[in-house]
C-alpha cells in the first residue's frame, strides 16, 4: 500500500492510523469554511472538525477519530474536534 500524502500529521498520528485501520469511518462532507469541515459519517454521526483539508460539500472522506485524521482522496490531514 502506498503511503498517503500527509499535511500537518504528527508521526504518532500516522502510527496509530496505520496500526488500527479498522477505526477509519467513511463519510461525506456537509460543509467546509474557514479551516472547519462538517462531516456526516455513514452511521449518522456528524463531526465538526478543525483541519487544513478543504474538501467540497458532498465529497467522500474518511475520519480516523482515534488518530485525529481526515483522509481526503489520497491525502491525510490532521483534524481535531471543533470547539464551540
HTML snippet that shows the backbone in 3Dmol.js (N, CA, C, O; Angstrom):
<script src="https://3Dmol.org/build/3Dmol-min.js"></script>
<div id="view" style="width:600px;height:400px;position:relative"></div>
<script>
const pdb = `
ATOM      1  N   UNK A   1       0.843  -1.178   0.000  1.00  0.00           N
ATOM      2  CA  UNK A   1       0.000   0.000   0.000  1.00  0.00           C
ATOM      3  C   UNK A   1       0.889   1.242   0.000  1.00  0.00           C
ATOM      4  O   UNK A   1       1.780   1.350   0.842  1.00  0.00           O
ATOM      5  N   UNK A   2       0.670   2.178  -0.919  1.00  0.00           N
ATOM      6  CA  UNK A   2       1.496   3.386  -0.944  1.00  0.00           C
ATOM      7  C   UNK A   2       1.188   4.279   0.251  1.00  0.00           C
ATOM      8  O   UNK A   2       0.075   4.283   0.775  1.00  0.00           O
ATOM      9  N   UNK A   3       2.190   5.025   0.663  1.00  0.00           N
ATOM     10  CA  UNK A   3       1.985   5.939   1.782  1.00  0.00           C
ATOM     11  C   UNK A   3       1.207   7.155   1.310  1.00  0.00           C
ATOM     12  O   UNK A   3       1.508   7.707   0.252  1.00  0.00           O
ATOM     13  N   UNK A   4       0.206   7.584   2.082  1.00  0.00           N
ATOM     14  CA  UNK A   4      -0.569   8.759   1.683  1.00  0.00           C
ATOM     15  C   UNK A   4       0.231  10.039   1.880  1.00  0.00           C
ATOM     16  O   UNK A   4       1.151  10.092   2.697  1.00  0.00           O
ATOM     17  N   UNK A   5      -0.130  11.062   1.126  1.00  0.00           N
ATOM     18  CA  UNK A   5       0.419  12.385   1.367  1.00  0.00           C
ATOM     19  C   UNK A   5      -0.102  12.840   2.719  1.00  0.00           C
ATOM     20  O   UNK A   5      -1.255  12.576   3.061  1.00  0.00           O
ATOM     21  N   UNK A   6       0.739  13.523   3.495  1.00  0.00           N
ATOM     22  CA  UNK A   6       0.325  13.952   4.839  1.00  0.00           C
ATOM     23  C   UNK A   6       0.519  15.445   5.004  1.00  0.00           C
ATOM     24  O   UNK A   6       1.521  16.004   4.559  1.00  0.00           O
ATOM     25  N   UNK A   7      -0.443  16.089   5.646  1.00  0.00           N
ATOM     26  CA  UNK A   7      -0.376  17.513   5.903  1.00  0.00           C
ATOM     27  C   UNK A   7      -0.591  17.766   7.390  1.00  0.00           C
ATOM     28  O   UNK A   7      -1.666  17.486   7.922  1.00  0.00           O
ATOM     29  N   UNK A   8       0.416  18.289   8.052  1.00  0.00           N
ATOM     30  CA  UNK A   8       0.340  18.595   9.489  1.00  0.00           C
ATOM     31  C   UNK A   8       0.038  17.360  10.336  1.00  0.00           C
ATOM     32  O   UNK A   8      -0.580  17.474  11.395  1.00  0.00           O
ATOM     33  N   UNK A   9       0.460  16.203   9.888  1.00  0.00           N
ATOM     34  CA  UNK A   9       0.220  14.958  10.610  1.00  0.00           C
ATOM     35  C   UNK A   9       1.451  14.629  11.440  1.00  0.00           C
ATOM     36  O   UNK A   9       2.562  14.553  10.915  1.00  0.00           O
ATOM     37  N   UNK A  10       1.247  14.434  12.740  1.00  0.00           N
ATOM     38  CA  UNK A  10       2.349  14.042  13.616  1.00  0.00           C
ATOM     39  C   UNK A  10       2.696  12.576  13.382  1.00  0.00           C
ATOM     40  O   UNK A  10       1.829  11.789  13.002  1.00  0.00           O
ATOM     41  N   UNK A  11       3.950  12.204  13.604  1.00  0.00           N
ATOM     42  CA  UNK A  11       4.323  10.797  13.424  1.00  0.00           C
ATOM     43  C   UNK A  11       3.461   9.837  14.236  1.00  0.00           C
ATOM     44  O   UNK A  11       3.120   8.760  13.747  1.00  0.00           O
ATOM     45  N   UNK A  12       3.103  10.201  15.461  1.00  0.00           N
ATOM     46  CA  UNK A  12       2.288   9.302  16.291  1.00  0.00           C
ATOM     47  C   UNK A  12       0.900   9.112  15.683  1.00  0.00           C
ATOM     48  O   UNK A  12       0.321   8.032  15.800  1.00  0.00           O
ATOM     49  N   UNK A  13       0.358  10.144  15.036  1.00  0.00           N
ATOM     50  CA  UNK A  13      -0.941  10.005  14.382  1.00  0.00           C
ATOM     51  C   UNK A  13      -0.862   8.991  13.245  1.00  0.00           C
ATOM     52  O   UNK A  13      -1.760   8.164  13.082  1.00  0.00           O
ATOM     53  N   UNK A  14       0.200   9.055  12.468  1.00  0.00           N
ATOM     54  CA  UNK A  14       0.372   8.110  11.365  1.00  0.00           C
ATOM     55  C   UNK A  14       0.532   6.685  11.890  1.00  0.00           C
ATOM     56  O   UNK A  14      -0.012   5.746  11.309  1.00  0.00           O
ATOM     57  N   UNK A  15       1.272   6.518  12.982  1.00  0.00           N
ATOM     58  CA  UNK A  15       1.465   5.185  13.564  1.00  0.00           C
ATOM     59  C   UNK A  15       0.133   4.628  14.055  1.00  0.00           C
ATOM     60  O   UNK A  15      -0.185   3.468  13.795  1.00  0.00           O
ATOM     61  N   UNK A  16      -0.642   5.439  14.760  1.00  0.00           N
ATOM     62  CA  UNK A  16      -1.937   4.987  15.277  1.00  0.00           C
ATOM     63  C   UNK A  16      -2.873   4.615  14.126  1.00  0.00           C
ATOM     64  O   UNK A  16      -3.536   3.579  14.182  1.00  0.00           O
ATOM     65  N   UNK A  17      -2.934   5.438  13.097  1.00  0.00           N
ATOM     66  CA  UNK A  17      -3.821   5.161  11.965  1.00  0.00           C
ATOM     67  C   UNK A  17      -3.401   3.888  11.234  1.00  0.00           C
ATOM     68  O   UNK A  17      -4.250   3.100  10.820  1.00  0.00           O
ATOM     69  N   UNK A  18      -2.111   3.689  11.077  1.00  0.00           N
ATOM     70  CA  UNK A  18      -1.614   2.505  10.394  1.00  0.00           C
ATOM     71  C   UNK A  18      -1.839   1.249  11.225  1.00  0.00           C
ATOM     72  O   UNK A  18      -2.126   0.180  10.686  1.00  0.00           O
ATOM     73  N   UNK A  19      -1.707   1.387  12.543  1.00  0.00           N
ATOM     74  CA  UNK A  19      -1.865   0.235  13.435  1.00  0.00           C
ATOM     75  C   UNK A  19      -3.324  -0.148  13.658  1.00  0.00           C
ATOM     76  O   UNK A  19      -3.609  -1.276  14.060  1.00  0.00           O
ATOM     77  N   UNK A  20      -4.246   0.768  13.406  1.00  0.00           N
ATOM     78  CA  UNK A  20      -5.662   0.473  13.637  1.00  0.00           C
ATOM     79  C   UNK A  20      -6.500   0.866  12.423  1.00  0.00           C
ATOM     80  O   UNK A  20      -7.305   1.795  12.497  1.00  0.00           O
ATOM     81  N   UNK A  21      -6.316   0.164  11.311  1.00  0.00           N
ATOM     82  CA  UNK A  21      -7.039   0.533  10.089  1.00  0.00           C
ATOM     83  C   UNK A  21      -8.550   0.358  10.191  1.00  0.00           C
ATOM     84  O   UNK A  21      -9.292   0.992   9.440  1.00  0.00           O
ATOM     85  N   UNK A  22      -9.015  -0.480  11.094  1.00  0.00           N
ATOM     86  CA  UNK A  22     -10.460  -0.688  11.216  1.00  0.00           C
ATOM     87  C   UNK A  22     -11.172   0.496  11.875  1.00  0.00           C
ATOM     88  O   UNK A  22     -12.402   0.531  11.904  1.00  0.00           O
ATOM     89  N   UNK A  23     -10.424   1.459  12.401  1.00  0.00           N
ATOM     90  CA  UNK A  23     -11.043   2.623  13.039  1.00  0.00           C
ATOM     91  C   UNK A  23     -11.445   3.707  12.038  1.00  0.00           C
ATOM     92  O   UNK A  23     -12.162   4.640  12.400  1.00  0.00           O
ATOM     93  N   UNK A  24     -10.993   3.597  10.779  1.00  0.00           N
ATOM     94  CA  UNK A  24     -11.403   4.566   9.771  1.00  0.00           C
ATOM     95  C   UNK A  24     -12.907   4.472   9.551  1.00  0.00           C
ATOM     96  O   UNK A  24     -13.460   3.374   9.476  1.00  0.00           O
ATOM     97  N   UNK A  25     -13.574   5.630   9.446  1.00  0.00           N
ATOM     98  CA  UNK A  25     -15.024   5.676   9.253  1.00  0.00           C
ATOM     99  C   UNK A  25     -15.329   6.558   8.053  1.00  0.00           C
ATOM    100  O   UNK A  25     -14.857   7.692   7.964  1.00  0.00           O
ATOM    101  N   UNK A  26     -16.117   6.029   7.137  1.00  0.00           N
ATOM    102  CA  UNK A  26     -16.443   6.750   5.909  1.00  0.00           C
ATOM    103  C   UNK A  26     -17.546   7.776   6.139  1.00  0.00           C
ATOM    104  O   UNK A  26     -18.429   7.587   6.976  1.00  0.00           O
ATOM    105  N   UNK A  27     -17.474   8.857   5.383  1.00  0.00           N
ATOM    106  CA  UNK A  27     -18.492   9.887   5.498  1.00  0.00           C
ATOM    107  C   UNK A  27     -18.492  10.804   4.293  1.00  0.00           C
ATOM    108  O   UNK A  27     -17.726  10.624   3.346  1.00  0.00           O
ATOM    109  N   UNK A  28     -19.372  11.792   4.351  1.00  0.00           N
ATOM    110  CA  UNK A  28     -19.494  12.804   3.307  1.00  0.00           C
ATOM    111  C   UNK A  28     -19.386  14.185   3.936  1.00  0.00           C
ATOM    112  O   UNK A  28     -19.855  14.405   5.053  1.00  0.00           O
ATOM    113  N   UNK A  29     -18.777  15.097   3.229  1.00  0.00           N
ATOM    114  CA  UNK A  29     -18.640  16.467   3.709  1.00  0.00           C
ATOM    115  C   UNK A  29     -19.978  17.180   3.560  1.00  0.00           C
ATOM    116  O   UNK A  29     -20.579  17.185   2.485  1.00  0.00           O
ATOM    117  N   UNK A  30     -20.434  17.781   4.656  1.00  0.00           N
ATOM    118  CA  UNK A  30     -21.656  18.583   4.624  1.00  0.00           C
ATOM    119  C   UNK A  30     -21.358  20.046   4.341  1.00  0.00           C
ATOM    120  O   UNK A  30     -22.092  20.711   3.610  1.00  0.00           O
ATOM    121  N   UNK A  31     -20.255  20.550   4.936  1.00  0.00           N
ATOM    122  CA  UNK A  31     -19.888  21.960   4.774  1.00  0.00           C
ATOM    123  C   UNK A  31     -18.394  22.120   5.020  1.00  0.00           C
ATOM    124  O   UNK A  31     -17.767  21.328   5.723  1.00  0.00           O
ATOM    125  N   UNK A  32     -17.840  23.185   4.408  1.00  0.00           N
ATOM    126  CA  UNK A  32     -16.427  23.494   4.587  1.00  0.00           C
ATOM    127  C   UNK A  32     -16.251  24.995   4.517  1.00  0.00           C
ATOM    128  O   UNK A  32     -16.670  25.630   3.548  1.00  0.00           O
ATOM    129  N   UNK A  33     -15.627  25.574   5.551  1.00  0.00           N
ATOM    130  CA  UNK A  33     -15.345  27.007   5.564  1.00  0.00           C
ATOM    131  C   UNK A  33     -14.398  27.342   6.695  1.00  0.00           C
ATOM    132  O   UNK A  33     -14.493  26.775   7.784  1.00  0.00           O
ATOM    133  N   UNK A  34     -13.480  28.268   6.438  1.00  0.00           N
ATOM    134  CA  UNK A  34     -12.593  28.802   7.470  1.00  0.00           C
ATOM    135  C   UNK A  34     -11.926  27.724   8.316  1.00  0.00           C
ATOM    136  O   UNK A  34     -12.034  27.748   9.542  1.00  0.00           O
ATOM    137  N   UNK A  35     -11.245  26.791   7.686  1.00  0.00           N
ATOM    138  CA  UNK A  35     -10.500  25.716   8.361  1.00  0.00           C
ATOM    139  C   UNK A  35     -11.394  24.795   9.191  1.00  0.00           C
ATOM    140  O   UNK A  35     -10.905  24.094  10.076  1.00  0.00           O
ATOM    141  N   UNK A  36     -12.683  24.792   8.916  1.00  0.00           N
ATOM    142  CA  UNK A  36     -13.606  23.894   9.610  1.00  0.00           C
ATOM    143  C   UNK A  36     -14.391  23.092   8.581  1.00  0.00           C
ATOM    144  O   UNK A  36     -14.892  23.631   7.595  1.00  0.00           O
ATOM    145  N   UNK A  37     -14.486  21.787   8.838  1.00  0.00           N
ATOM    146  CA  UNK A  37     -15.205  20.876   7.954  1.00  0.00           C
ATOM    147  C   UNK A  37     -16.250  20.140   8.779  1.00  0.00           C
ATOM    148  O   UNK A  37     -15.958  19.662   9.875  1.00  0.00           O
ATOM    149  N   UNK A  38     -17.456  20.051   8.257  1.00  0.00           N
ATOM    150  CA  UNK A  38     -18.510  19.266   8.887  1.00  0.00           C
ATOM    151  C   UNK A  38     -18.684  17.996   8.072  1.00  0.00           C
ATOM    152  O   UNK A  38     -18.932  18.038   6.867  1.00  0.00           O
ATOM    153  N   UNK A  39     -18.547  16.851   8.765  1.00  0.00           N
ATOM    154  CA  UNK A  39     -18.605  15.550   8.107  1.00  0.00           C
ATOM    155  C   UNK A  39     -19.757  14.746   8.684  1.00  0.00           C
ATOM    156  O   UNK A  39     -19.900  14.636   9.902  1.00  0.00           O
ATOM    157  N   UNK A  40     -20.574  14.186   7.809  1.00  0.00           N
ATOM    158  CA  UNK A  40     -21.623  13.249   8.220  1.00  0.00           C
ATOM    159  C   UNK A  40     -21.104  11.848   7.929  1.00  0.00           C
ATOM    160  O   UNK A  40     -20.890  11.483   6.773  1.00  0.00           O
ATOM    161  N   UNK A  41     -20.904  11.070   8.980  1.00  0.00           N
ATOM    162  CA  UNK A  41     -20.448   9.702   8.800  1.00  0.00           C
ATOM    163  C   UNK A  41     -21.602   8.839   8.310  1.00  0.00           C
ATOM    164  O   UNK A  41     -22.769   9.185   8.498  1.00  0.00           O
ATOM    165  N   UNK A  42     -21.277   7.731   7.690  1.00  0.00           N
ATOM    166  CA  UNK A  42     -22.325   6.874   7.132  1.00  0.00           C
ATOM    167  C   UNK A  42     -23.212   6.246   8.201  1.00  0.00           C
ATOM    168  O   UNK A  42     -24.311   5.781   7.898  1.00  0.00           O
ATOM    169  N   UNK A  43     -22.741   6.228   9.462  1.00  0.00           N
ATOM    170  CA  UNK A  43     -23.574   5.694  10.543  1.00  0.00           C
ATOM    171  C   UNK A  43     -24.500   6.762  11.134  1.00  0.00           C
ATOM    172  O   UNK A  43     -25.246   6.482  12.073  1.00  0.00           O
ATOM    173  N   UNK A  44     -24.457   8.000  10.583  1.00  0.00           N
ATOM    174  CA  UNK A  44     -25.347   9.062  11.021  1.00  0.00           C
ATOM    175  C   UNK A  44     -24.719  10.088  11.943  1.00  0.00           C
ATOM    176  O   UNK A  44     -25.300  11.152  12.154  1.00  0.00           O
ATOM    177  N   UNK A  45     -23.547   9.803  12.501  1.00  0.00           N
ATOM    178  CA  UNK A  45     -22.881  10.788  13.362  1.00  0.00           C
ATOM    179  C   UNK A  45     -22.405  11.965  12.523  1.00  0.00           C
ATOM    180  O   UNK A  45     -22.030  11.802  11.362  1.00  0.00           O
ATOM    181  N   UNK A  46     -22.422  13.152  13.124  1.00  0.00           N
ATOM    182  CA  UNK A  46     -21.927  14.355  12.465  1.00  0.00           C
ATOM    183  C   UNK A  46     -20.786  14.912  13.303  1.00  0.00           C
ATOM    184  O   UNK A  46     -20.902  15.033  14.523  1.00  0.00           O
ATOM    185  N   UNK A  47     -19.683  15.252  12.642  1.00  0.00           N
ATOM    186  CA  UNK A  47     -18.499  15.776  13.326  1.00  0.00           C
ATOM    187  C   UNK A  47     -18.100  17.106  12.713  1.00  0.00           C
ATOM    188  O   UNK A  47     -17.971  17.229  11.495  1.00  0.00           O
ATOM    189  N   UNK A  48     -17.905  18.106  13.574  1.00  0.00           N
ATOM    190  CA  UNK A  48     -17.336  19.389  13.159  1.00  0.00           C
ATOM    191  C   UNK A  48     -15.854  19.320  13.486  1.00  0.00           C
ATOM    192  O   UNK A  48     -15.477  19.095  14.636  1.00  0.00           O
ATOM    193  N   UNK A  49     -15.013  19.514  12.476  1.00  0.00           N
ATOM    194  CA  UNK A  49     -13.577  19.342  12.636  1.00  0.00           C
ATOM    195  C   UNK A  49     -12.819  20.592  12.224  1.00  0.00           C
ATOM    196  O   UNK A  49     -13.203  21.288  11.283  1.00  0.00           O
ATOM    197  N   UNK A  50     -11.739  20.867  12.941  1.00  0.00           N
ATOM    198  CA  UNK A  50     -10.802  21.904  12.548  1.00  0.00           C
ATOM    199  C   UNK A  50      -9.662  21.198  11.827  1.00  0.00           C
ATOM    200  O   UNK A  50      -9.023  20.308  12.389  1.00  0.00           O
ATOM    201  N   UNK A  51      -9.406  21.596  10.581  1.00  0.00           N
ATOM    202  CA  UNK A  51      -8.427  20.908   9.756  1.00  0.00           C
ATOM    203  C   UNK A  51      -7.959  21.807   8.621  1.00  0.00           C
ATOM    204  O   UNK A  51      -8.624  22.782   8.272  1.00  0.00           O
ATOM    205  N   UNK A  52      -6.826  21.475   8.060  1.00  0.00           N
ATOM    206  CA  UNK A  52      -6.331  22.185   6.896  1.00  0.00           C
ATOM    207  C   UNK A  52      -6.903  21.651   5.604  1.00  0.00           C
ATOM    208  O   UNK A  52      -6.647  22.210   4.537  1.00  0.00           O
ATOM    209  N   UNK A  53      -7.669  20.584   5.677  1.00  0.00           N
ATOM    210  CA  UNK A  53      -8.287  19.998   4.487  1.00  0.00           C
ATOM    211  C   UNK A  53      -9.371  20.940   3.957  1.00  0.00           C
ATOM    212  O   UNK A  53     -10.023  21.649   4.723  1.00  0.00           O
ATOM    213  N   UNK A  54      -9.549  20.935   2.643  1.00  0.00           N
ATOM    214  CA  UNK A  54     -10.572  21.784   2.031  1.00  0.00           C
ATOM    215  C   UNK A  54     -11.450  20.993   1.060  1.00  0.00           C
ATOM    216  O   UNK A  54     -11.584  21.367  -0.105  1.00  0.00           O
ATOM    217  N   UNK A  55     -12.040  19.911   1.539  1.00  0.00           N
ATOM    218  CA  UNK A  55     -12.927  19.153   0.651  1.00  0.00           C
ATOM    219  C   UNK A  55     -14.219  19.939   0.397  1.00  0.00           C
ATOM    220  O   UNK A  55     -14.628  20.772   1.207  1.00  0.00           O
ATOM    221  N   UNK A  56     -14.831  19.659  -0.715  1.00  0.00           N
ATOM    222  CA  UNK A  56     -16.073  20.335  -1.081  1.00  0.00           C
ATOM    223  C   UNK A  56     -17.280  19.580  -0.524  1.00  0.00           C
ATOM    224  O   UNK A  56     -17.205  18.366  -0.331  1.00  0.00           O
ATOM    225  N   UNK A  57     -18.385  20.269  -0.262  1.00  0.00           N
ATOM    226  CA  UNK A  57     -19.598  19.582   0.191  1.00  0.00           C
ATOM    227  C   UNK A  57     -19.975  18.462  -0.779  1.00  0.00           C
ATOM    228  O   UNK A  57     -19.956  18.636  -1.997  1.00  0.00           O
ATOM    229  N   UNK A  58     -20.317  17.314  -0.205  1.00  0.00           N
ATOM    230  CA  UNK A  58     -20.668  16.140  -0.986  1.00  0.00           C
ATOM    231  C   UNK A  58     -19.500  15.213  -1.258  1.00  0.00           C
ATOM    232  O   UNK A  58     -19.697  14.079  -1.695  1.00  0.00           O
ATOM    233  N   UNK A  59     -18.281  15.681  -1.004  1.00  0.00           N
ATOM    234  CA  UNK A  59     -17.096  14.872  -1.278  1.00  0.00           C
ATOM    235  C   UNK A  59     -16.943  13.758  -0.231  1.00  0.00           C
ATOM    236  O   UNK A  59     -17.126  14.003   0.961  1.00  0.00           O
ATOM    237  N   UNK A  60     -16.613  12.548  -0.666  1.00  0.00           N
ATOM    238  CA  UNK A  60     -16.396  11.462   0.293  1.00  0.00           C
ATOM    239  C   UNK A  60     -15.060  11.636   1.009  1.00  0.00           C
ATOM    240  O   UNK A  60     -14.061  12.030   0.407  1.00  0.00           O
ATOM    241  N   UNK A  61     -15.064  11.334   2.302  1.00  0.00           N
ATOM    242  CA  UNK A  61     -13.865  11.417   3.134  1.00  0.00           C
ATOM    243  C   UNK A  61     -13.875  10.240   4.098  1.00  0.00           C
ATOM    244  O   UNK A  61     -14.850   9.492   4.176  1.00  0.00           O
ATOM    245  N   UNK A  62     -12.786  10.088   4.827  1.00  0.00           N
ATOM    246  CA  UNK A  62     -12.727   9.096   5.899  1.00  0.00           C
ATOM    247  C   UNK A  62     -12.144   9.773   7.129  1.00  0.00           C
ATOM    248  O   UNK A  62     -11.202  10.559   7.030  1.00  0.00           O
ATOM    249  N   UNK A  63     -12.704   9.465   8.277  1.00  0.00           N
ATOM    250  CA  UNK A  63     -12.271  10.040   9.543  1.00  0.00           C
ATOM    251  C   UNK A  63     -11.692   8.935  10.413  1.00  0.00           C
ATOM    252  O   UNK A  63     -12.296   7.872  10.560  1.00  0.00           O
ATOM    253  N   UNK A  64     -10.535   9.183  10.983  1.00  0.00           N
ATOM    254  CA  UNK A  64      -9.948   8.278  11.974  1.00  0.00           C
ATOM    255  C   UNK A  64     -10.001   9.033  13.295  1.00  0.00           C
ATOM    256  O   UNK A  64      -9.069   9.771  13.619  1.00  0.00           O
ATOM    257  N   UNK A  65     -11.080   8.862  14.069  1.00  0.00           N
ATOM    258  CA  UNK A  65     -11.246   9.669  15.287  1.00  0.00           C
ATOM    259  C   UNK A  65     -10.193   9.401  16.349  1.00  0.00           C
ATOM    260  O   UNK A  65      -9.891  10.292  17.143  1.00  0.00           O
ATOM    261  N   UNK A  66      -9.631   8.216  16.390  1.00  0.00           N
ATOM    262  CA  UNK A  66      -8.611   7.892  17.395  1.00  0.00           C
ATOM    263  C   UNK A  66      -7.313   8.632  17.086  1.00  0.00           C
ATOM    264  O   UNK A  66      -6.689   9.202  17.981  1.00  0.00           O
ATOM    265  N   UNK A  67      -6.911   8.621  15.822  1.00  0.00           N
ATOM    266  CA  UNK A  67      -5.666   9.269  15.425  1.00  0.00           C
ATOM    267  C   UNK A  67      -5.840  10.762  15.161  1.00  0.00           C
ATOM    268  O   UNK A  67      -4.852  11.492  15.087  1.00  0.00           O
ATOM    269  N   UNK A  68      -7.066  11.220  15.018  1.00  0.00           N
ATOM    270  CA  UNK A  68      -7.300  12.628  14.714  1.00  0.00           C
ATOM    271  C   UNK A  68      -6.912  12.969  13.293  1.00  0.00           C
ATOM    272  O   UNK A  68      -6.218  13.956  13.049  1.00  0.00           O
ATOM    273  N   UNK A  69      -7.370  12.137  12.340  1.00  0.00           N
ATOM    274  CA  UNK A  69      -7.029  12.336  10.941  1.00  0.00           C
ATOM    275  C   UNK A  69      -8.270  12.362  10.059  1.00  0.00           C
ATOM    276  O   UNK A  69      -9.271  11.701  10.340  1.00  0.00           O
ATOM    277  N   UNK A  70      -8.179  13.132   9.000  1.00  0.00           N
ATOM    278  CA  UNK A  70      -9.203  13.164   7.972  1.00  0.00           C
ATOM    279  C   UNK A  70      -8.520  12.826   6.653  1.00  0.00           C
ATOM    280  O   UNK A  70      -7.554  13.484   6.265  1.00  0.00           O
ATOM    281  N   UNK A  71      -9.015  11.809   5.968  1.00  0.00           N
ATOM    282  CA  UNK A  71      -8.469  11.422   4.676  1.00  0.00           C
ATOM    283  C   UNK A  71      -9.367  11.980   3.582  1.00  0.00           C
ATOM    284  O   UNK A  71     -10.579  11.766   3.573  1.00  0.00           O
ATOM    285  N   UNK A  72      -8.742  12.697   2.665  1.00  0.00           N
ATOM    286  CA  UNK A  72      -9.439  13.270   1.518  1.00  0.00           C
ATOM    287  C   UNK A  72      -8.677  12.808   0.286  1.00  0.00           C
ATOM    288  O   UNK A  72      -7.539  13.219   0.059  1.00  0.00           O
ATOM    289  N   UNK A  73      -9.300  11.964  -0.497  1.00  0.00           N
ATOM    290  CA  UNK A  73      -8.580  11.390  -1.628  1.00  0.00           C
ATOM    291  C   UNK A  73      -7.393  10.592  -1.110  1.00  0.00           C
ATOM    292  O   UNK A  73      -7.561   9.741  -0.237  1.00  0.00           O
ATOM    293  N   UNK A  74      -6.216  10.844  -1.621  1.00  0.00           N
ATOM    294  CA  UNK A  74      -5.021  10.141  -1.191  1.00  0.00           C
ATOM    295  C   UNK A  74      -4.208  10.892  -0.163  1.00  0.00           C
ATOM    296  O   UNK A  74      -3.029  10.592   0.026  1.00  0.00           O
ATOM    297  N   UNK A  75      -4.809  11.865   0.511  1.00  0.00           N
ATOM    298  CA  UNK A  75      -4.067  12.676   1.490  1.00  0.00           C
ATOM    299  C   UNK A  75      -4.687  12.583   2.872  1.00  0.00           C
ATOM    300  O   UNK A  75      -5.906  12.508   3.025  1.00  0.00           O
ATOM    301  N   UNK A  76      -3.818  12.589   3.877  1.00  0.00           N
ATOM    302  CA  UNK A  76      -4.254  12.635   5.280  1.00  0.00           C
ATOM    303  C   UNK A  76      -3.989  14.029   5.825  1.00  0.00           C
ATOM    304  O   UNK A  76      -2.957  14.640   5.548  1.00  0.00           O
ATOM    305  N   UNK A  77      -4.954  14.520   6.612  1.00  0.00           N
ATOM    306  CA  UNK A  77      -4.839  15.823   7.255  1.00  0.00           C
ATOM    307  C   UNK A  77      -5.112  15.661   8.742  1.00  0.00           C
ATOM    308  O   UNK A  77      -5.989  14.895   9.142  1.00  0.00           O
ATOM    309  N   UNK A  78      -4.357  16.387   9.557  1.00  0.00           N
ATOM    310  CA  UNK A  78      -4.668  16.430  10.978  1.00  0.00           C
ATOM    311  C   UNK A  78      -6.059  17.052  11.119  1.00  0.00           C
ATOM    312  O   UNK A  78      -6.400  17.997  10.407  1.00  0.00           O
ATOM    313  N   UNK A  79      -6.855  16.512  12.043  1.00  0.00           N
ATOM    314  CA  UNK A  79      -8.218  17.015  12.260  1.00  0.00           C
ATOM    315  C   UNK A  79      -8.575  16.841  13.724  1.00  0.00           C
ATOM    316  O   UNK A  79      -8.426  15.757  14.287  1.00  0.00           O
ATOM    317  N   UNK A  80      -9.047  17.918  14.336  1.00  0.00           N
ATOM    318  CA  UNK A  80      -9.469  17.815  15.729  1.00  0.00           C
ATOM    319  C   UNK A  80     -10.877  18.357  15.859  1.00  0.00           C
ATOM    320  O   UNK A  80     -11.302  19.182  15.051  1.00  0.00           O
ATOM    321  N   UNK A  81     -11.606  17.903  16.870  1.00  0.00           N
ATOM    322  CA  UNK A  81     -12.980  18.397  17.034  1.00  0.00           C
ATOM    323  C   UNK A  81     -13.016  19.922  17.205  1.00  0.00           C
ATOM    324  O   UNK A  81     -12.196  20.500  17.919  1.00  0.00           O
ATOM    325  N   UNK A  82     -13.956  20.543  16.551  1.00  0.00           N
ATOM    326  CA  UNK A  82     -14.141  21.996  16.701  1.00  0.00           C
ATOM    327  C   UNK A  82     -14.791  22.253  18.053  1.00  0.00           C
ATOM    328  O   UNK A  82     -15.651  21.493  18.496  1.00  0.00           O
ATOM    329  N   UNK A  83     -14.375  23.317  18.692  1.00  0.00           N
ATOM    330  CA  UNK A  83     -14.913  23.676  19.990  1.00  0.00           C
ATOM    331  C   UNK A  83     -15.838  24.872  19.829  1.00  0.00           C
ATOM    332  O   UNK A  83     -15.489  25.871  19.199  1.00  0.00           O
ATOM    333  N   UNK A  84     -17.025  24.748  20.411  1.00  0.00           N
ATOM    334  CA  UNK A  84     -17.966  25.850  20.431  1.00  0.00           C
ATOM    335  C   UNK A  84     -18.631  26.037  19.165  1.00  0.00           C
ATOM    336  O   UNK A  84     -19.460  26.937  19.030  1.00  0.00           O
TER     337      UNK A  84
END
`;
const viewer = $3Dmol.createViewer("view");
viewer.addModel(pdb, "pdb");
viewer.setStyle({}, {cartoon: {color: "spectrum"}});
viewer.zoomTo();
viewer.render();
</script>
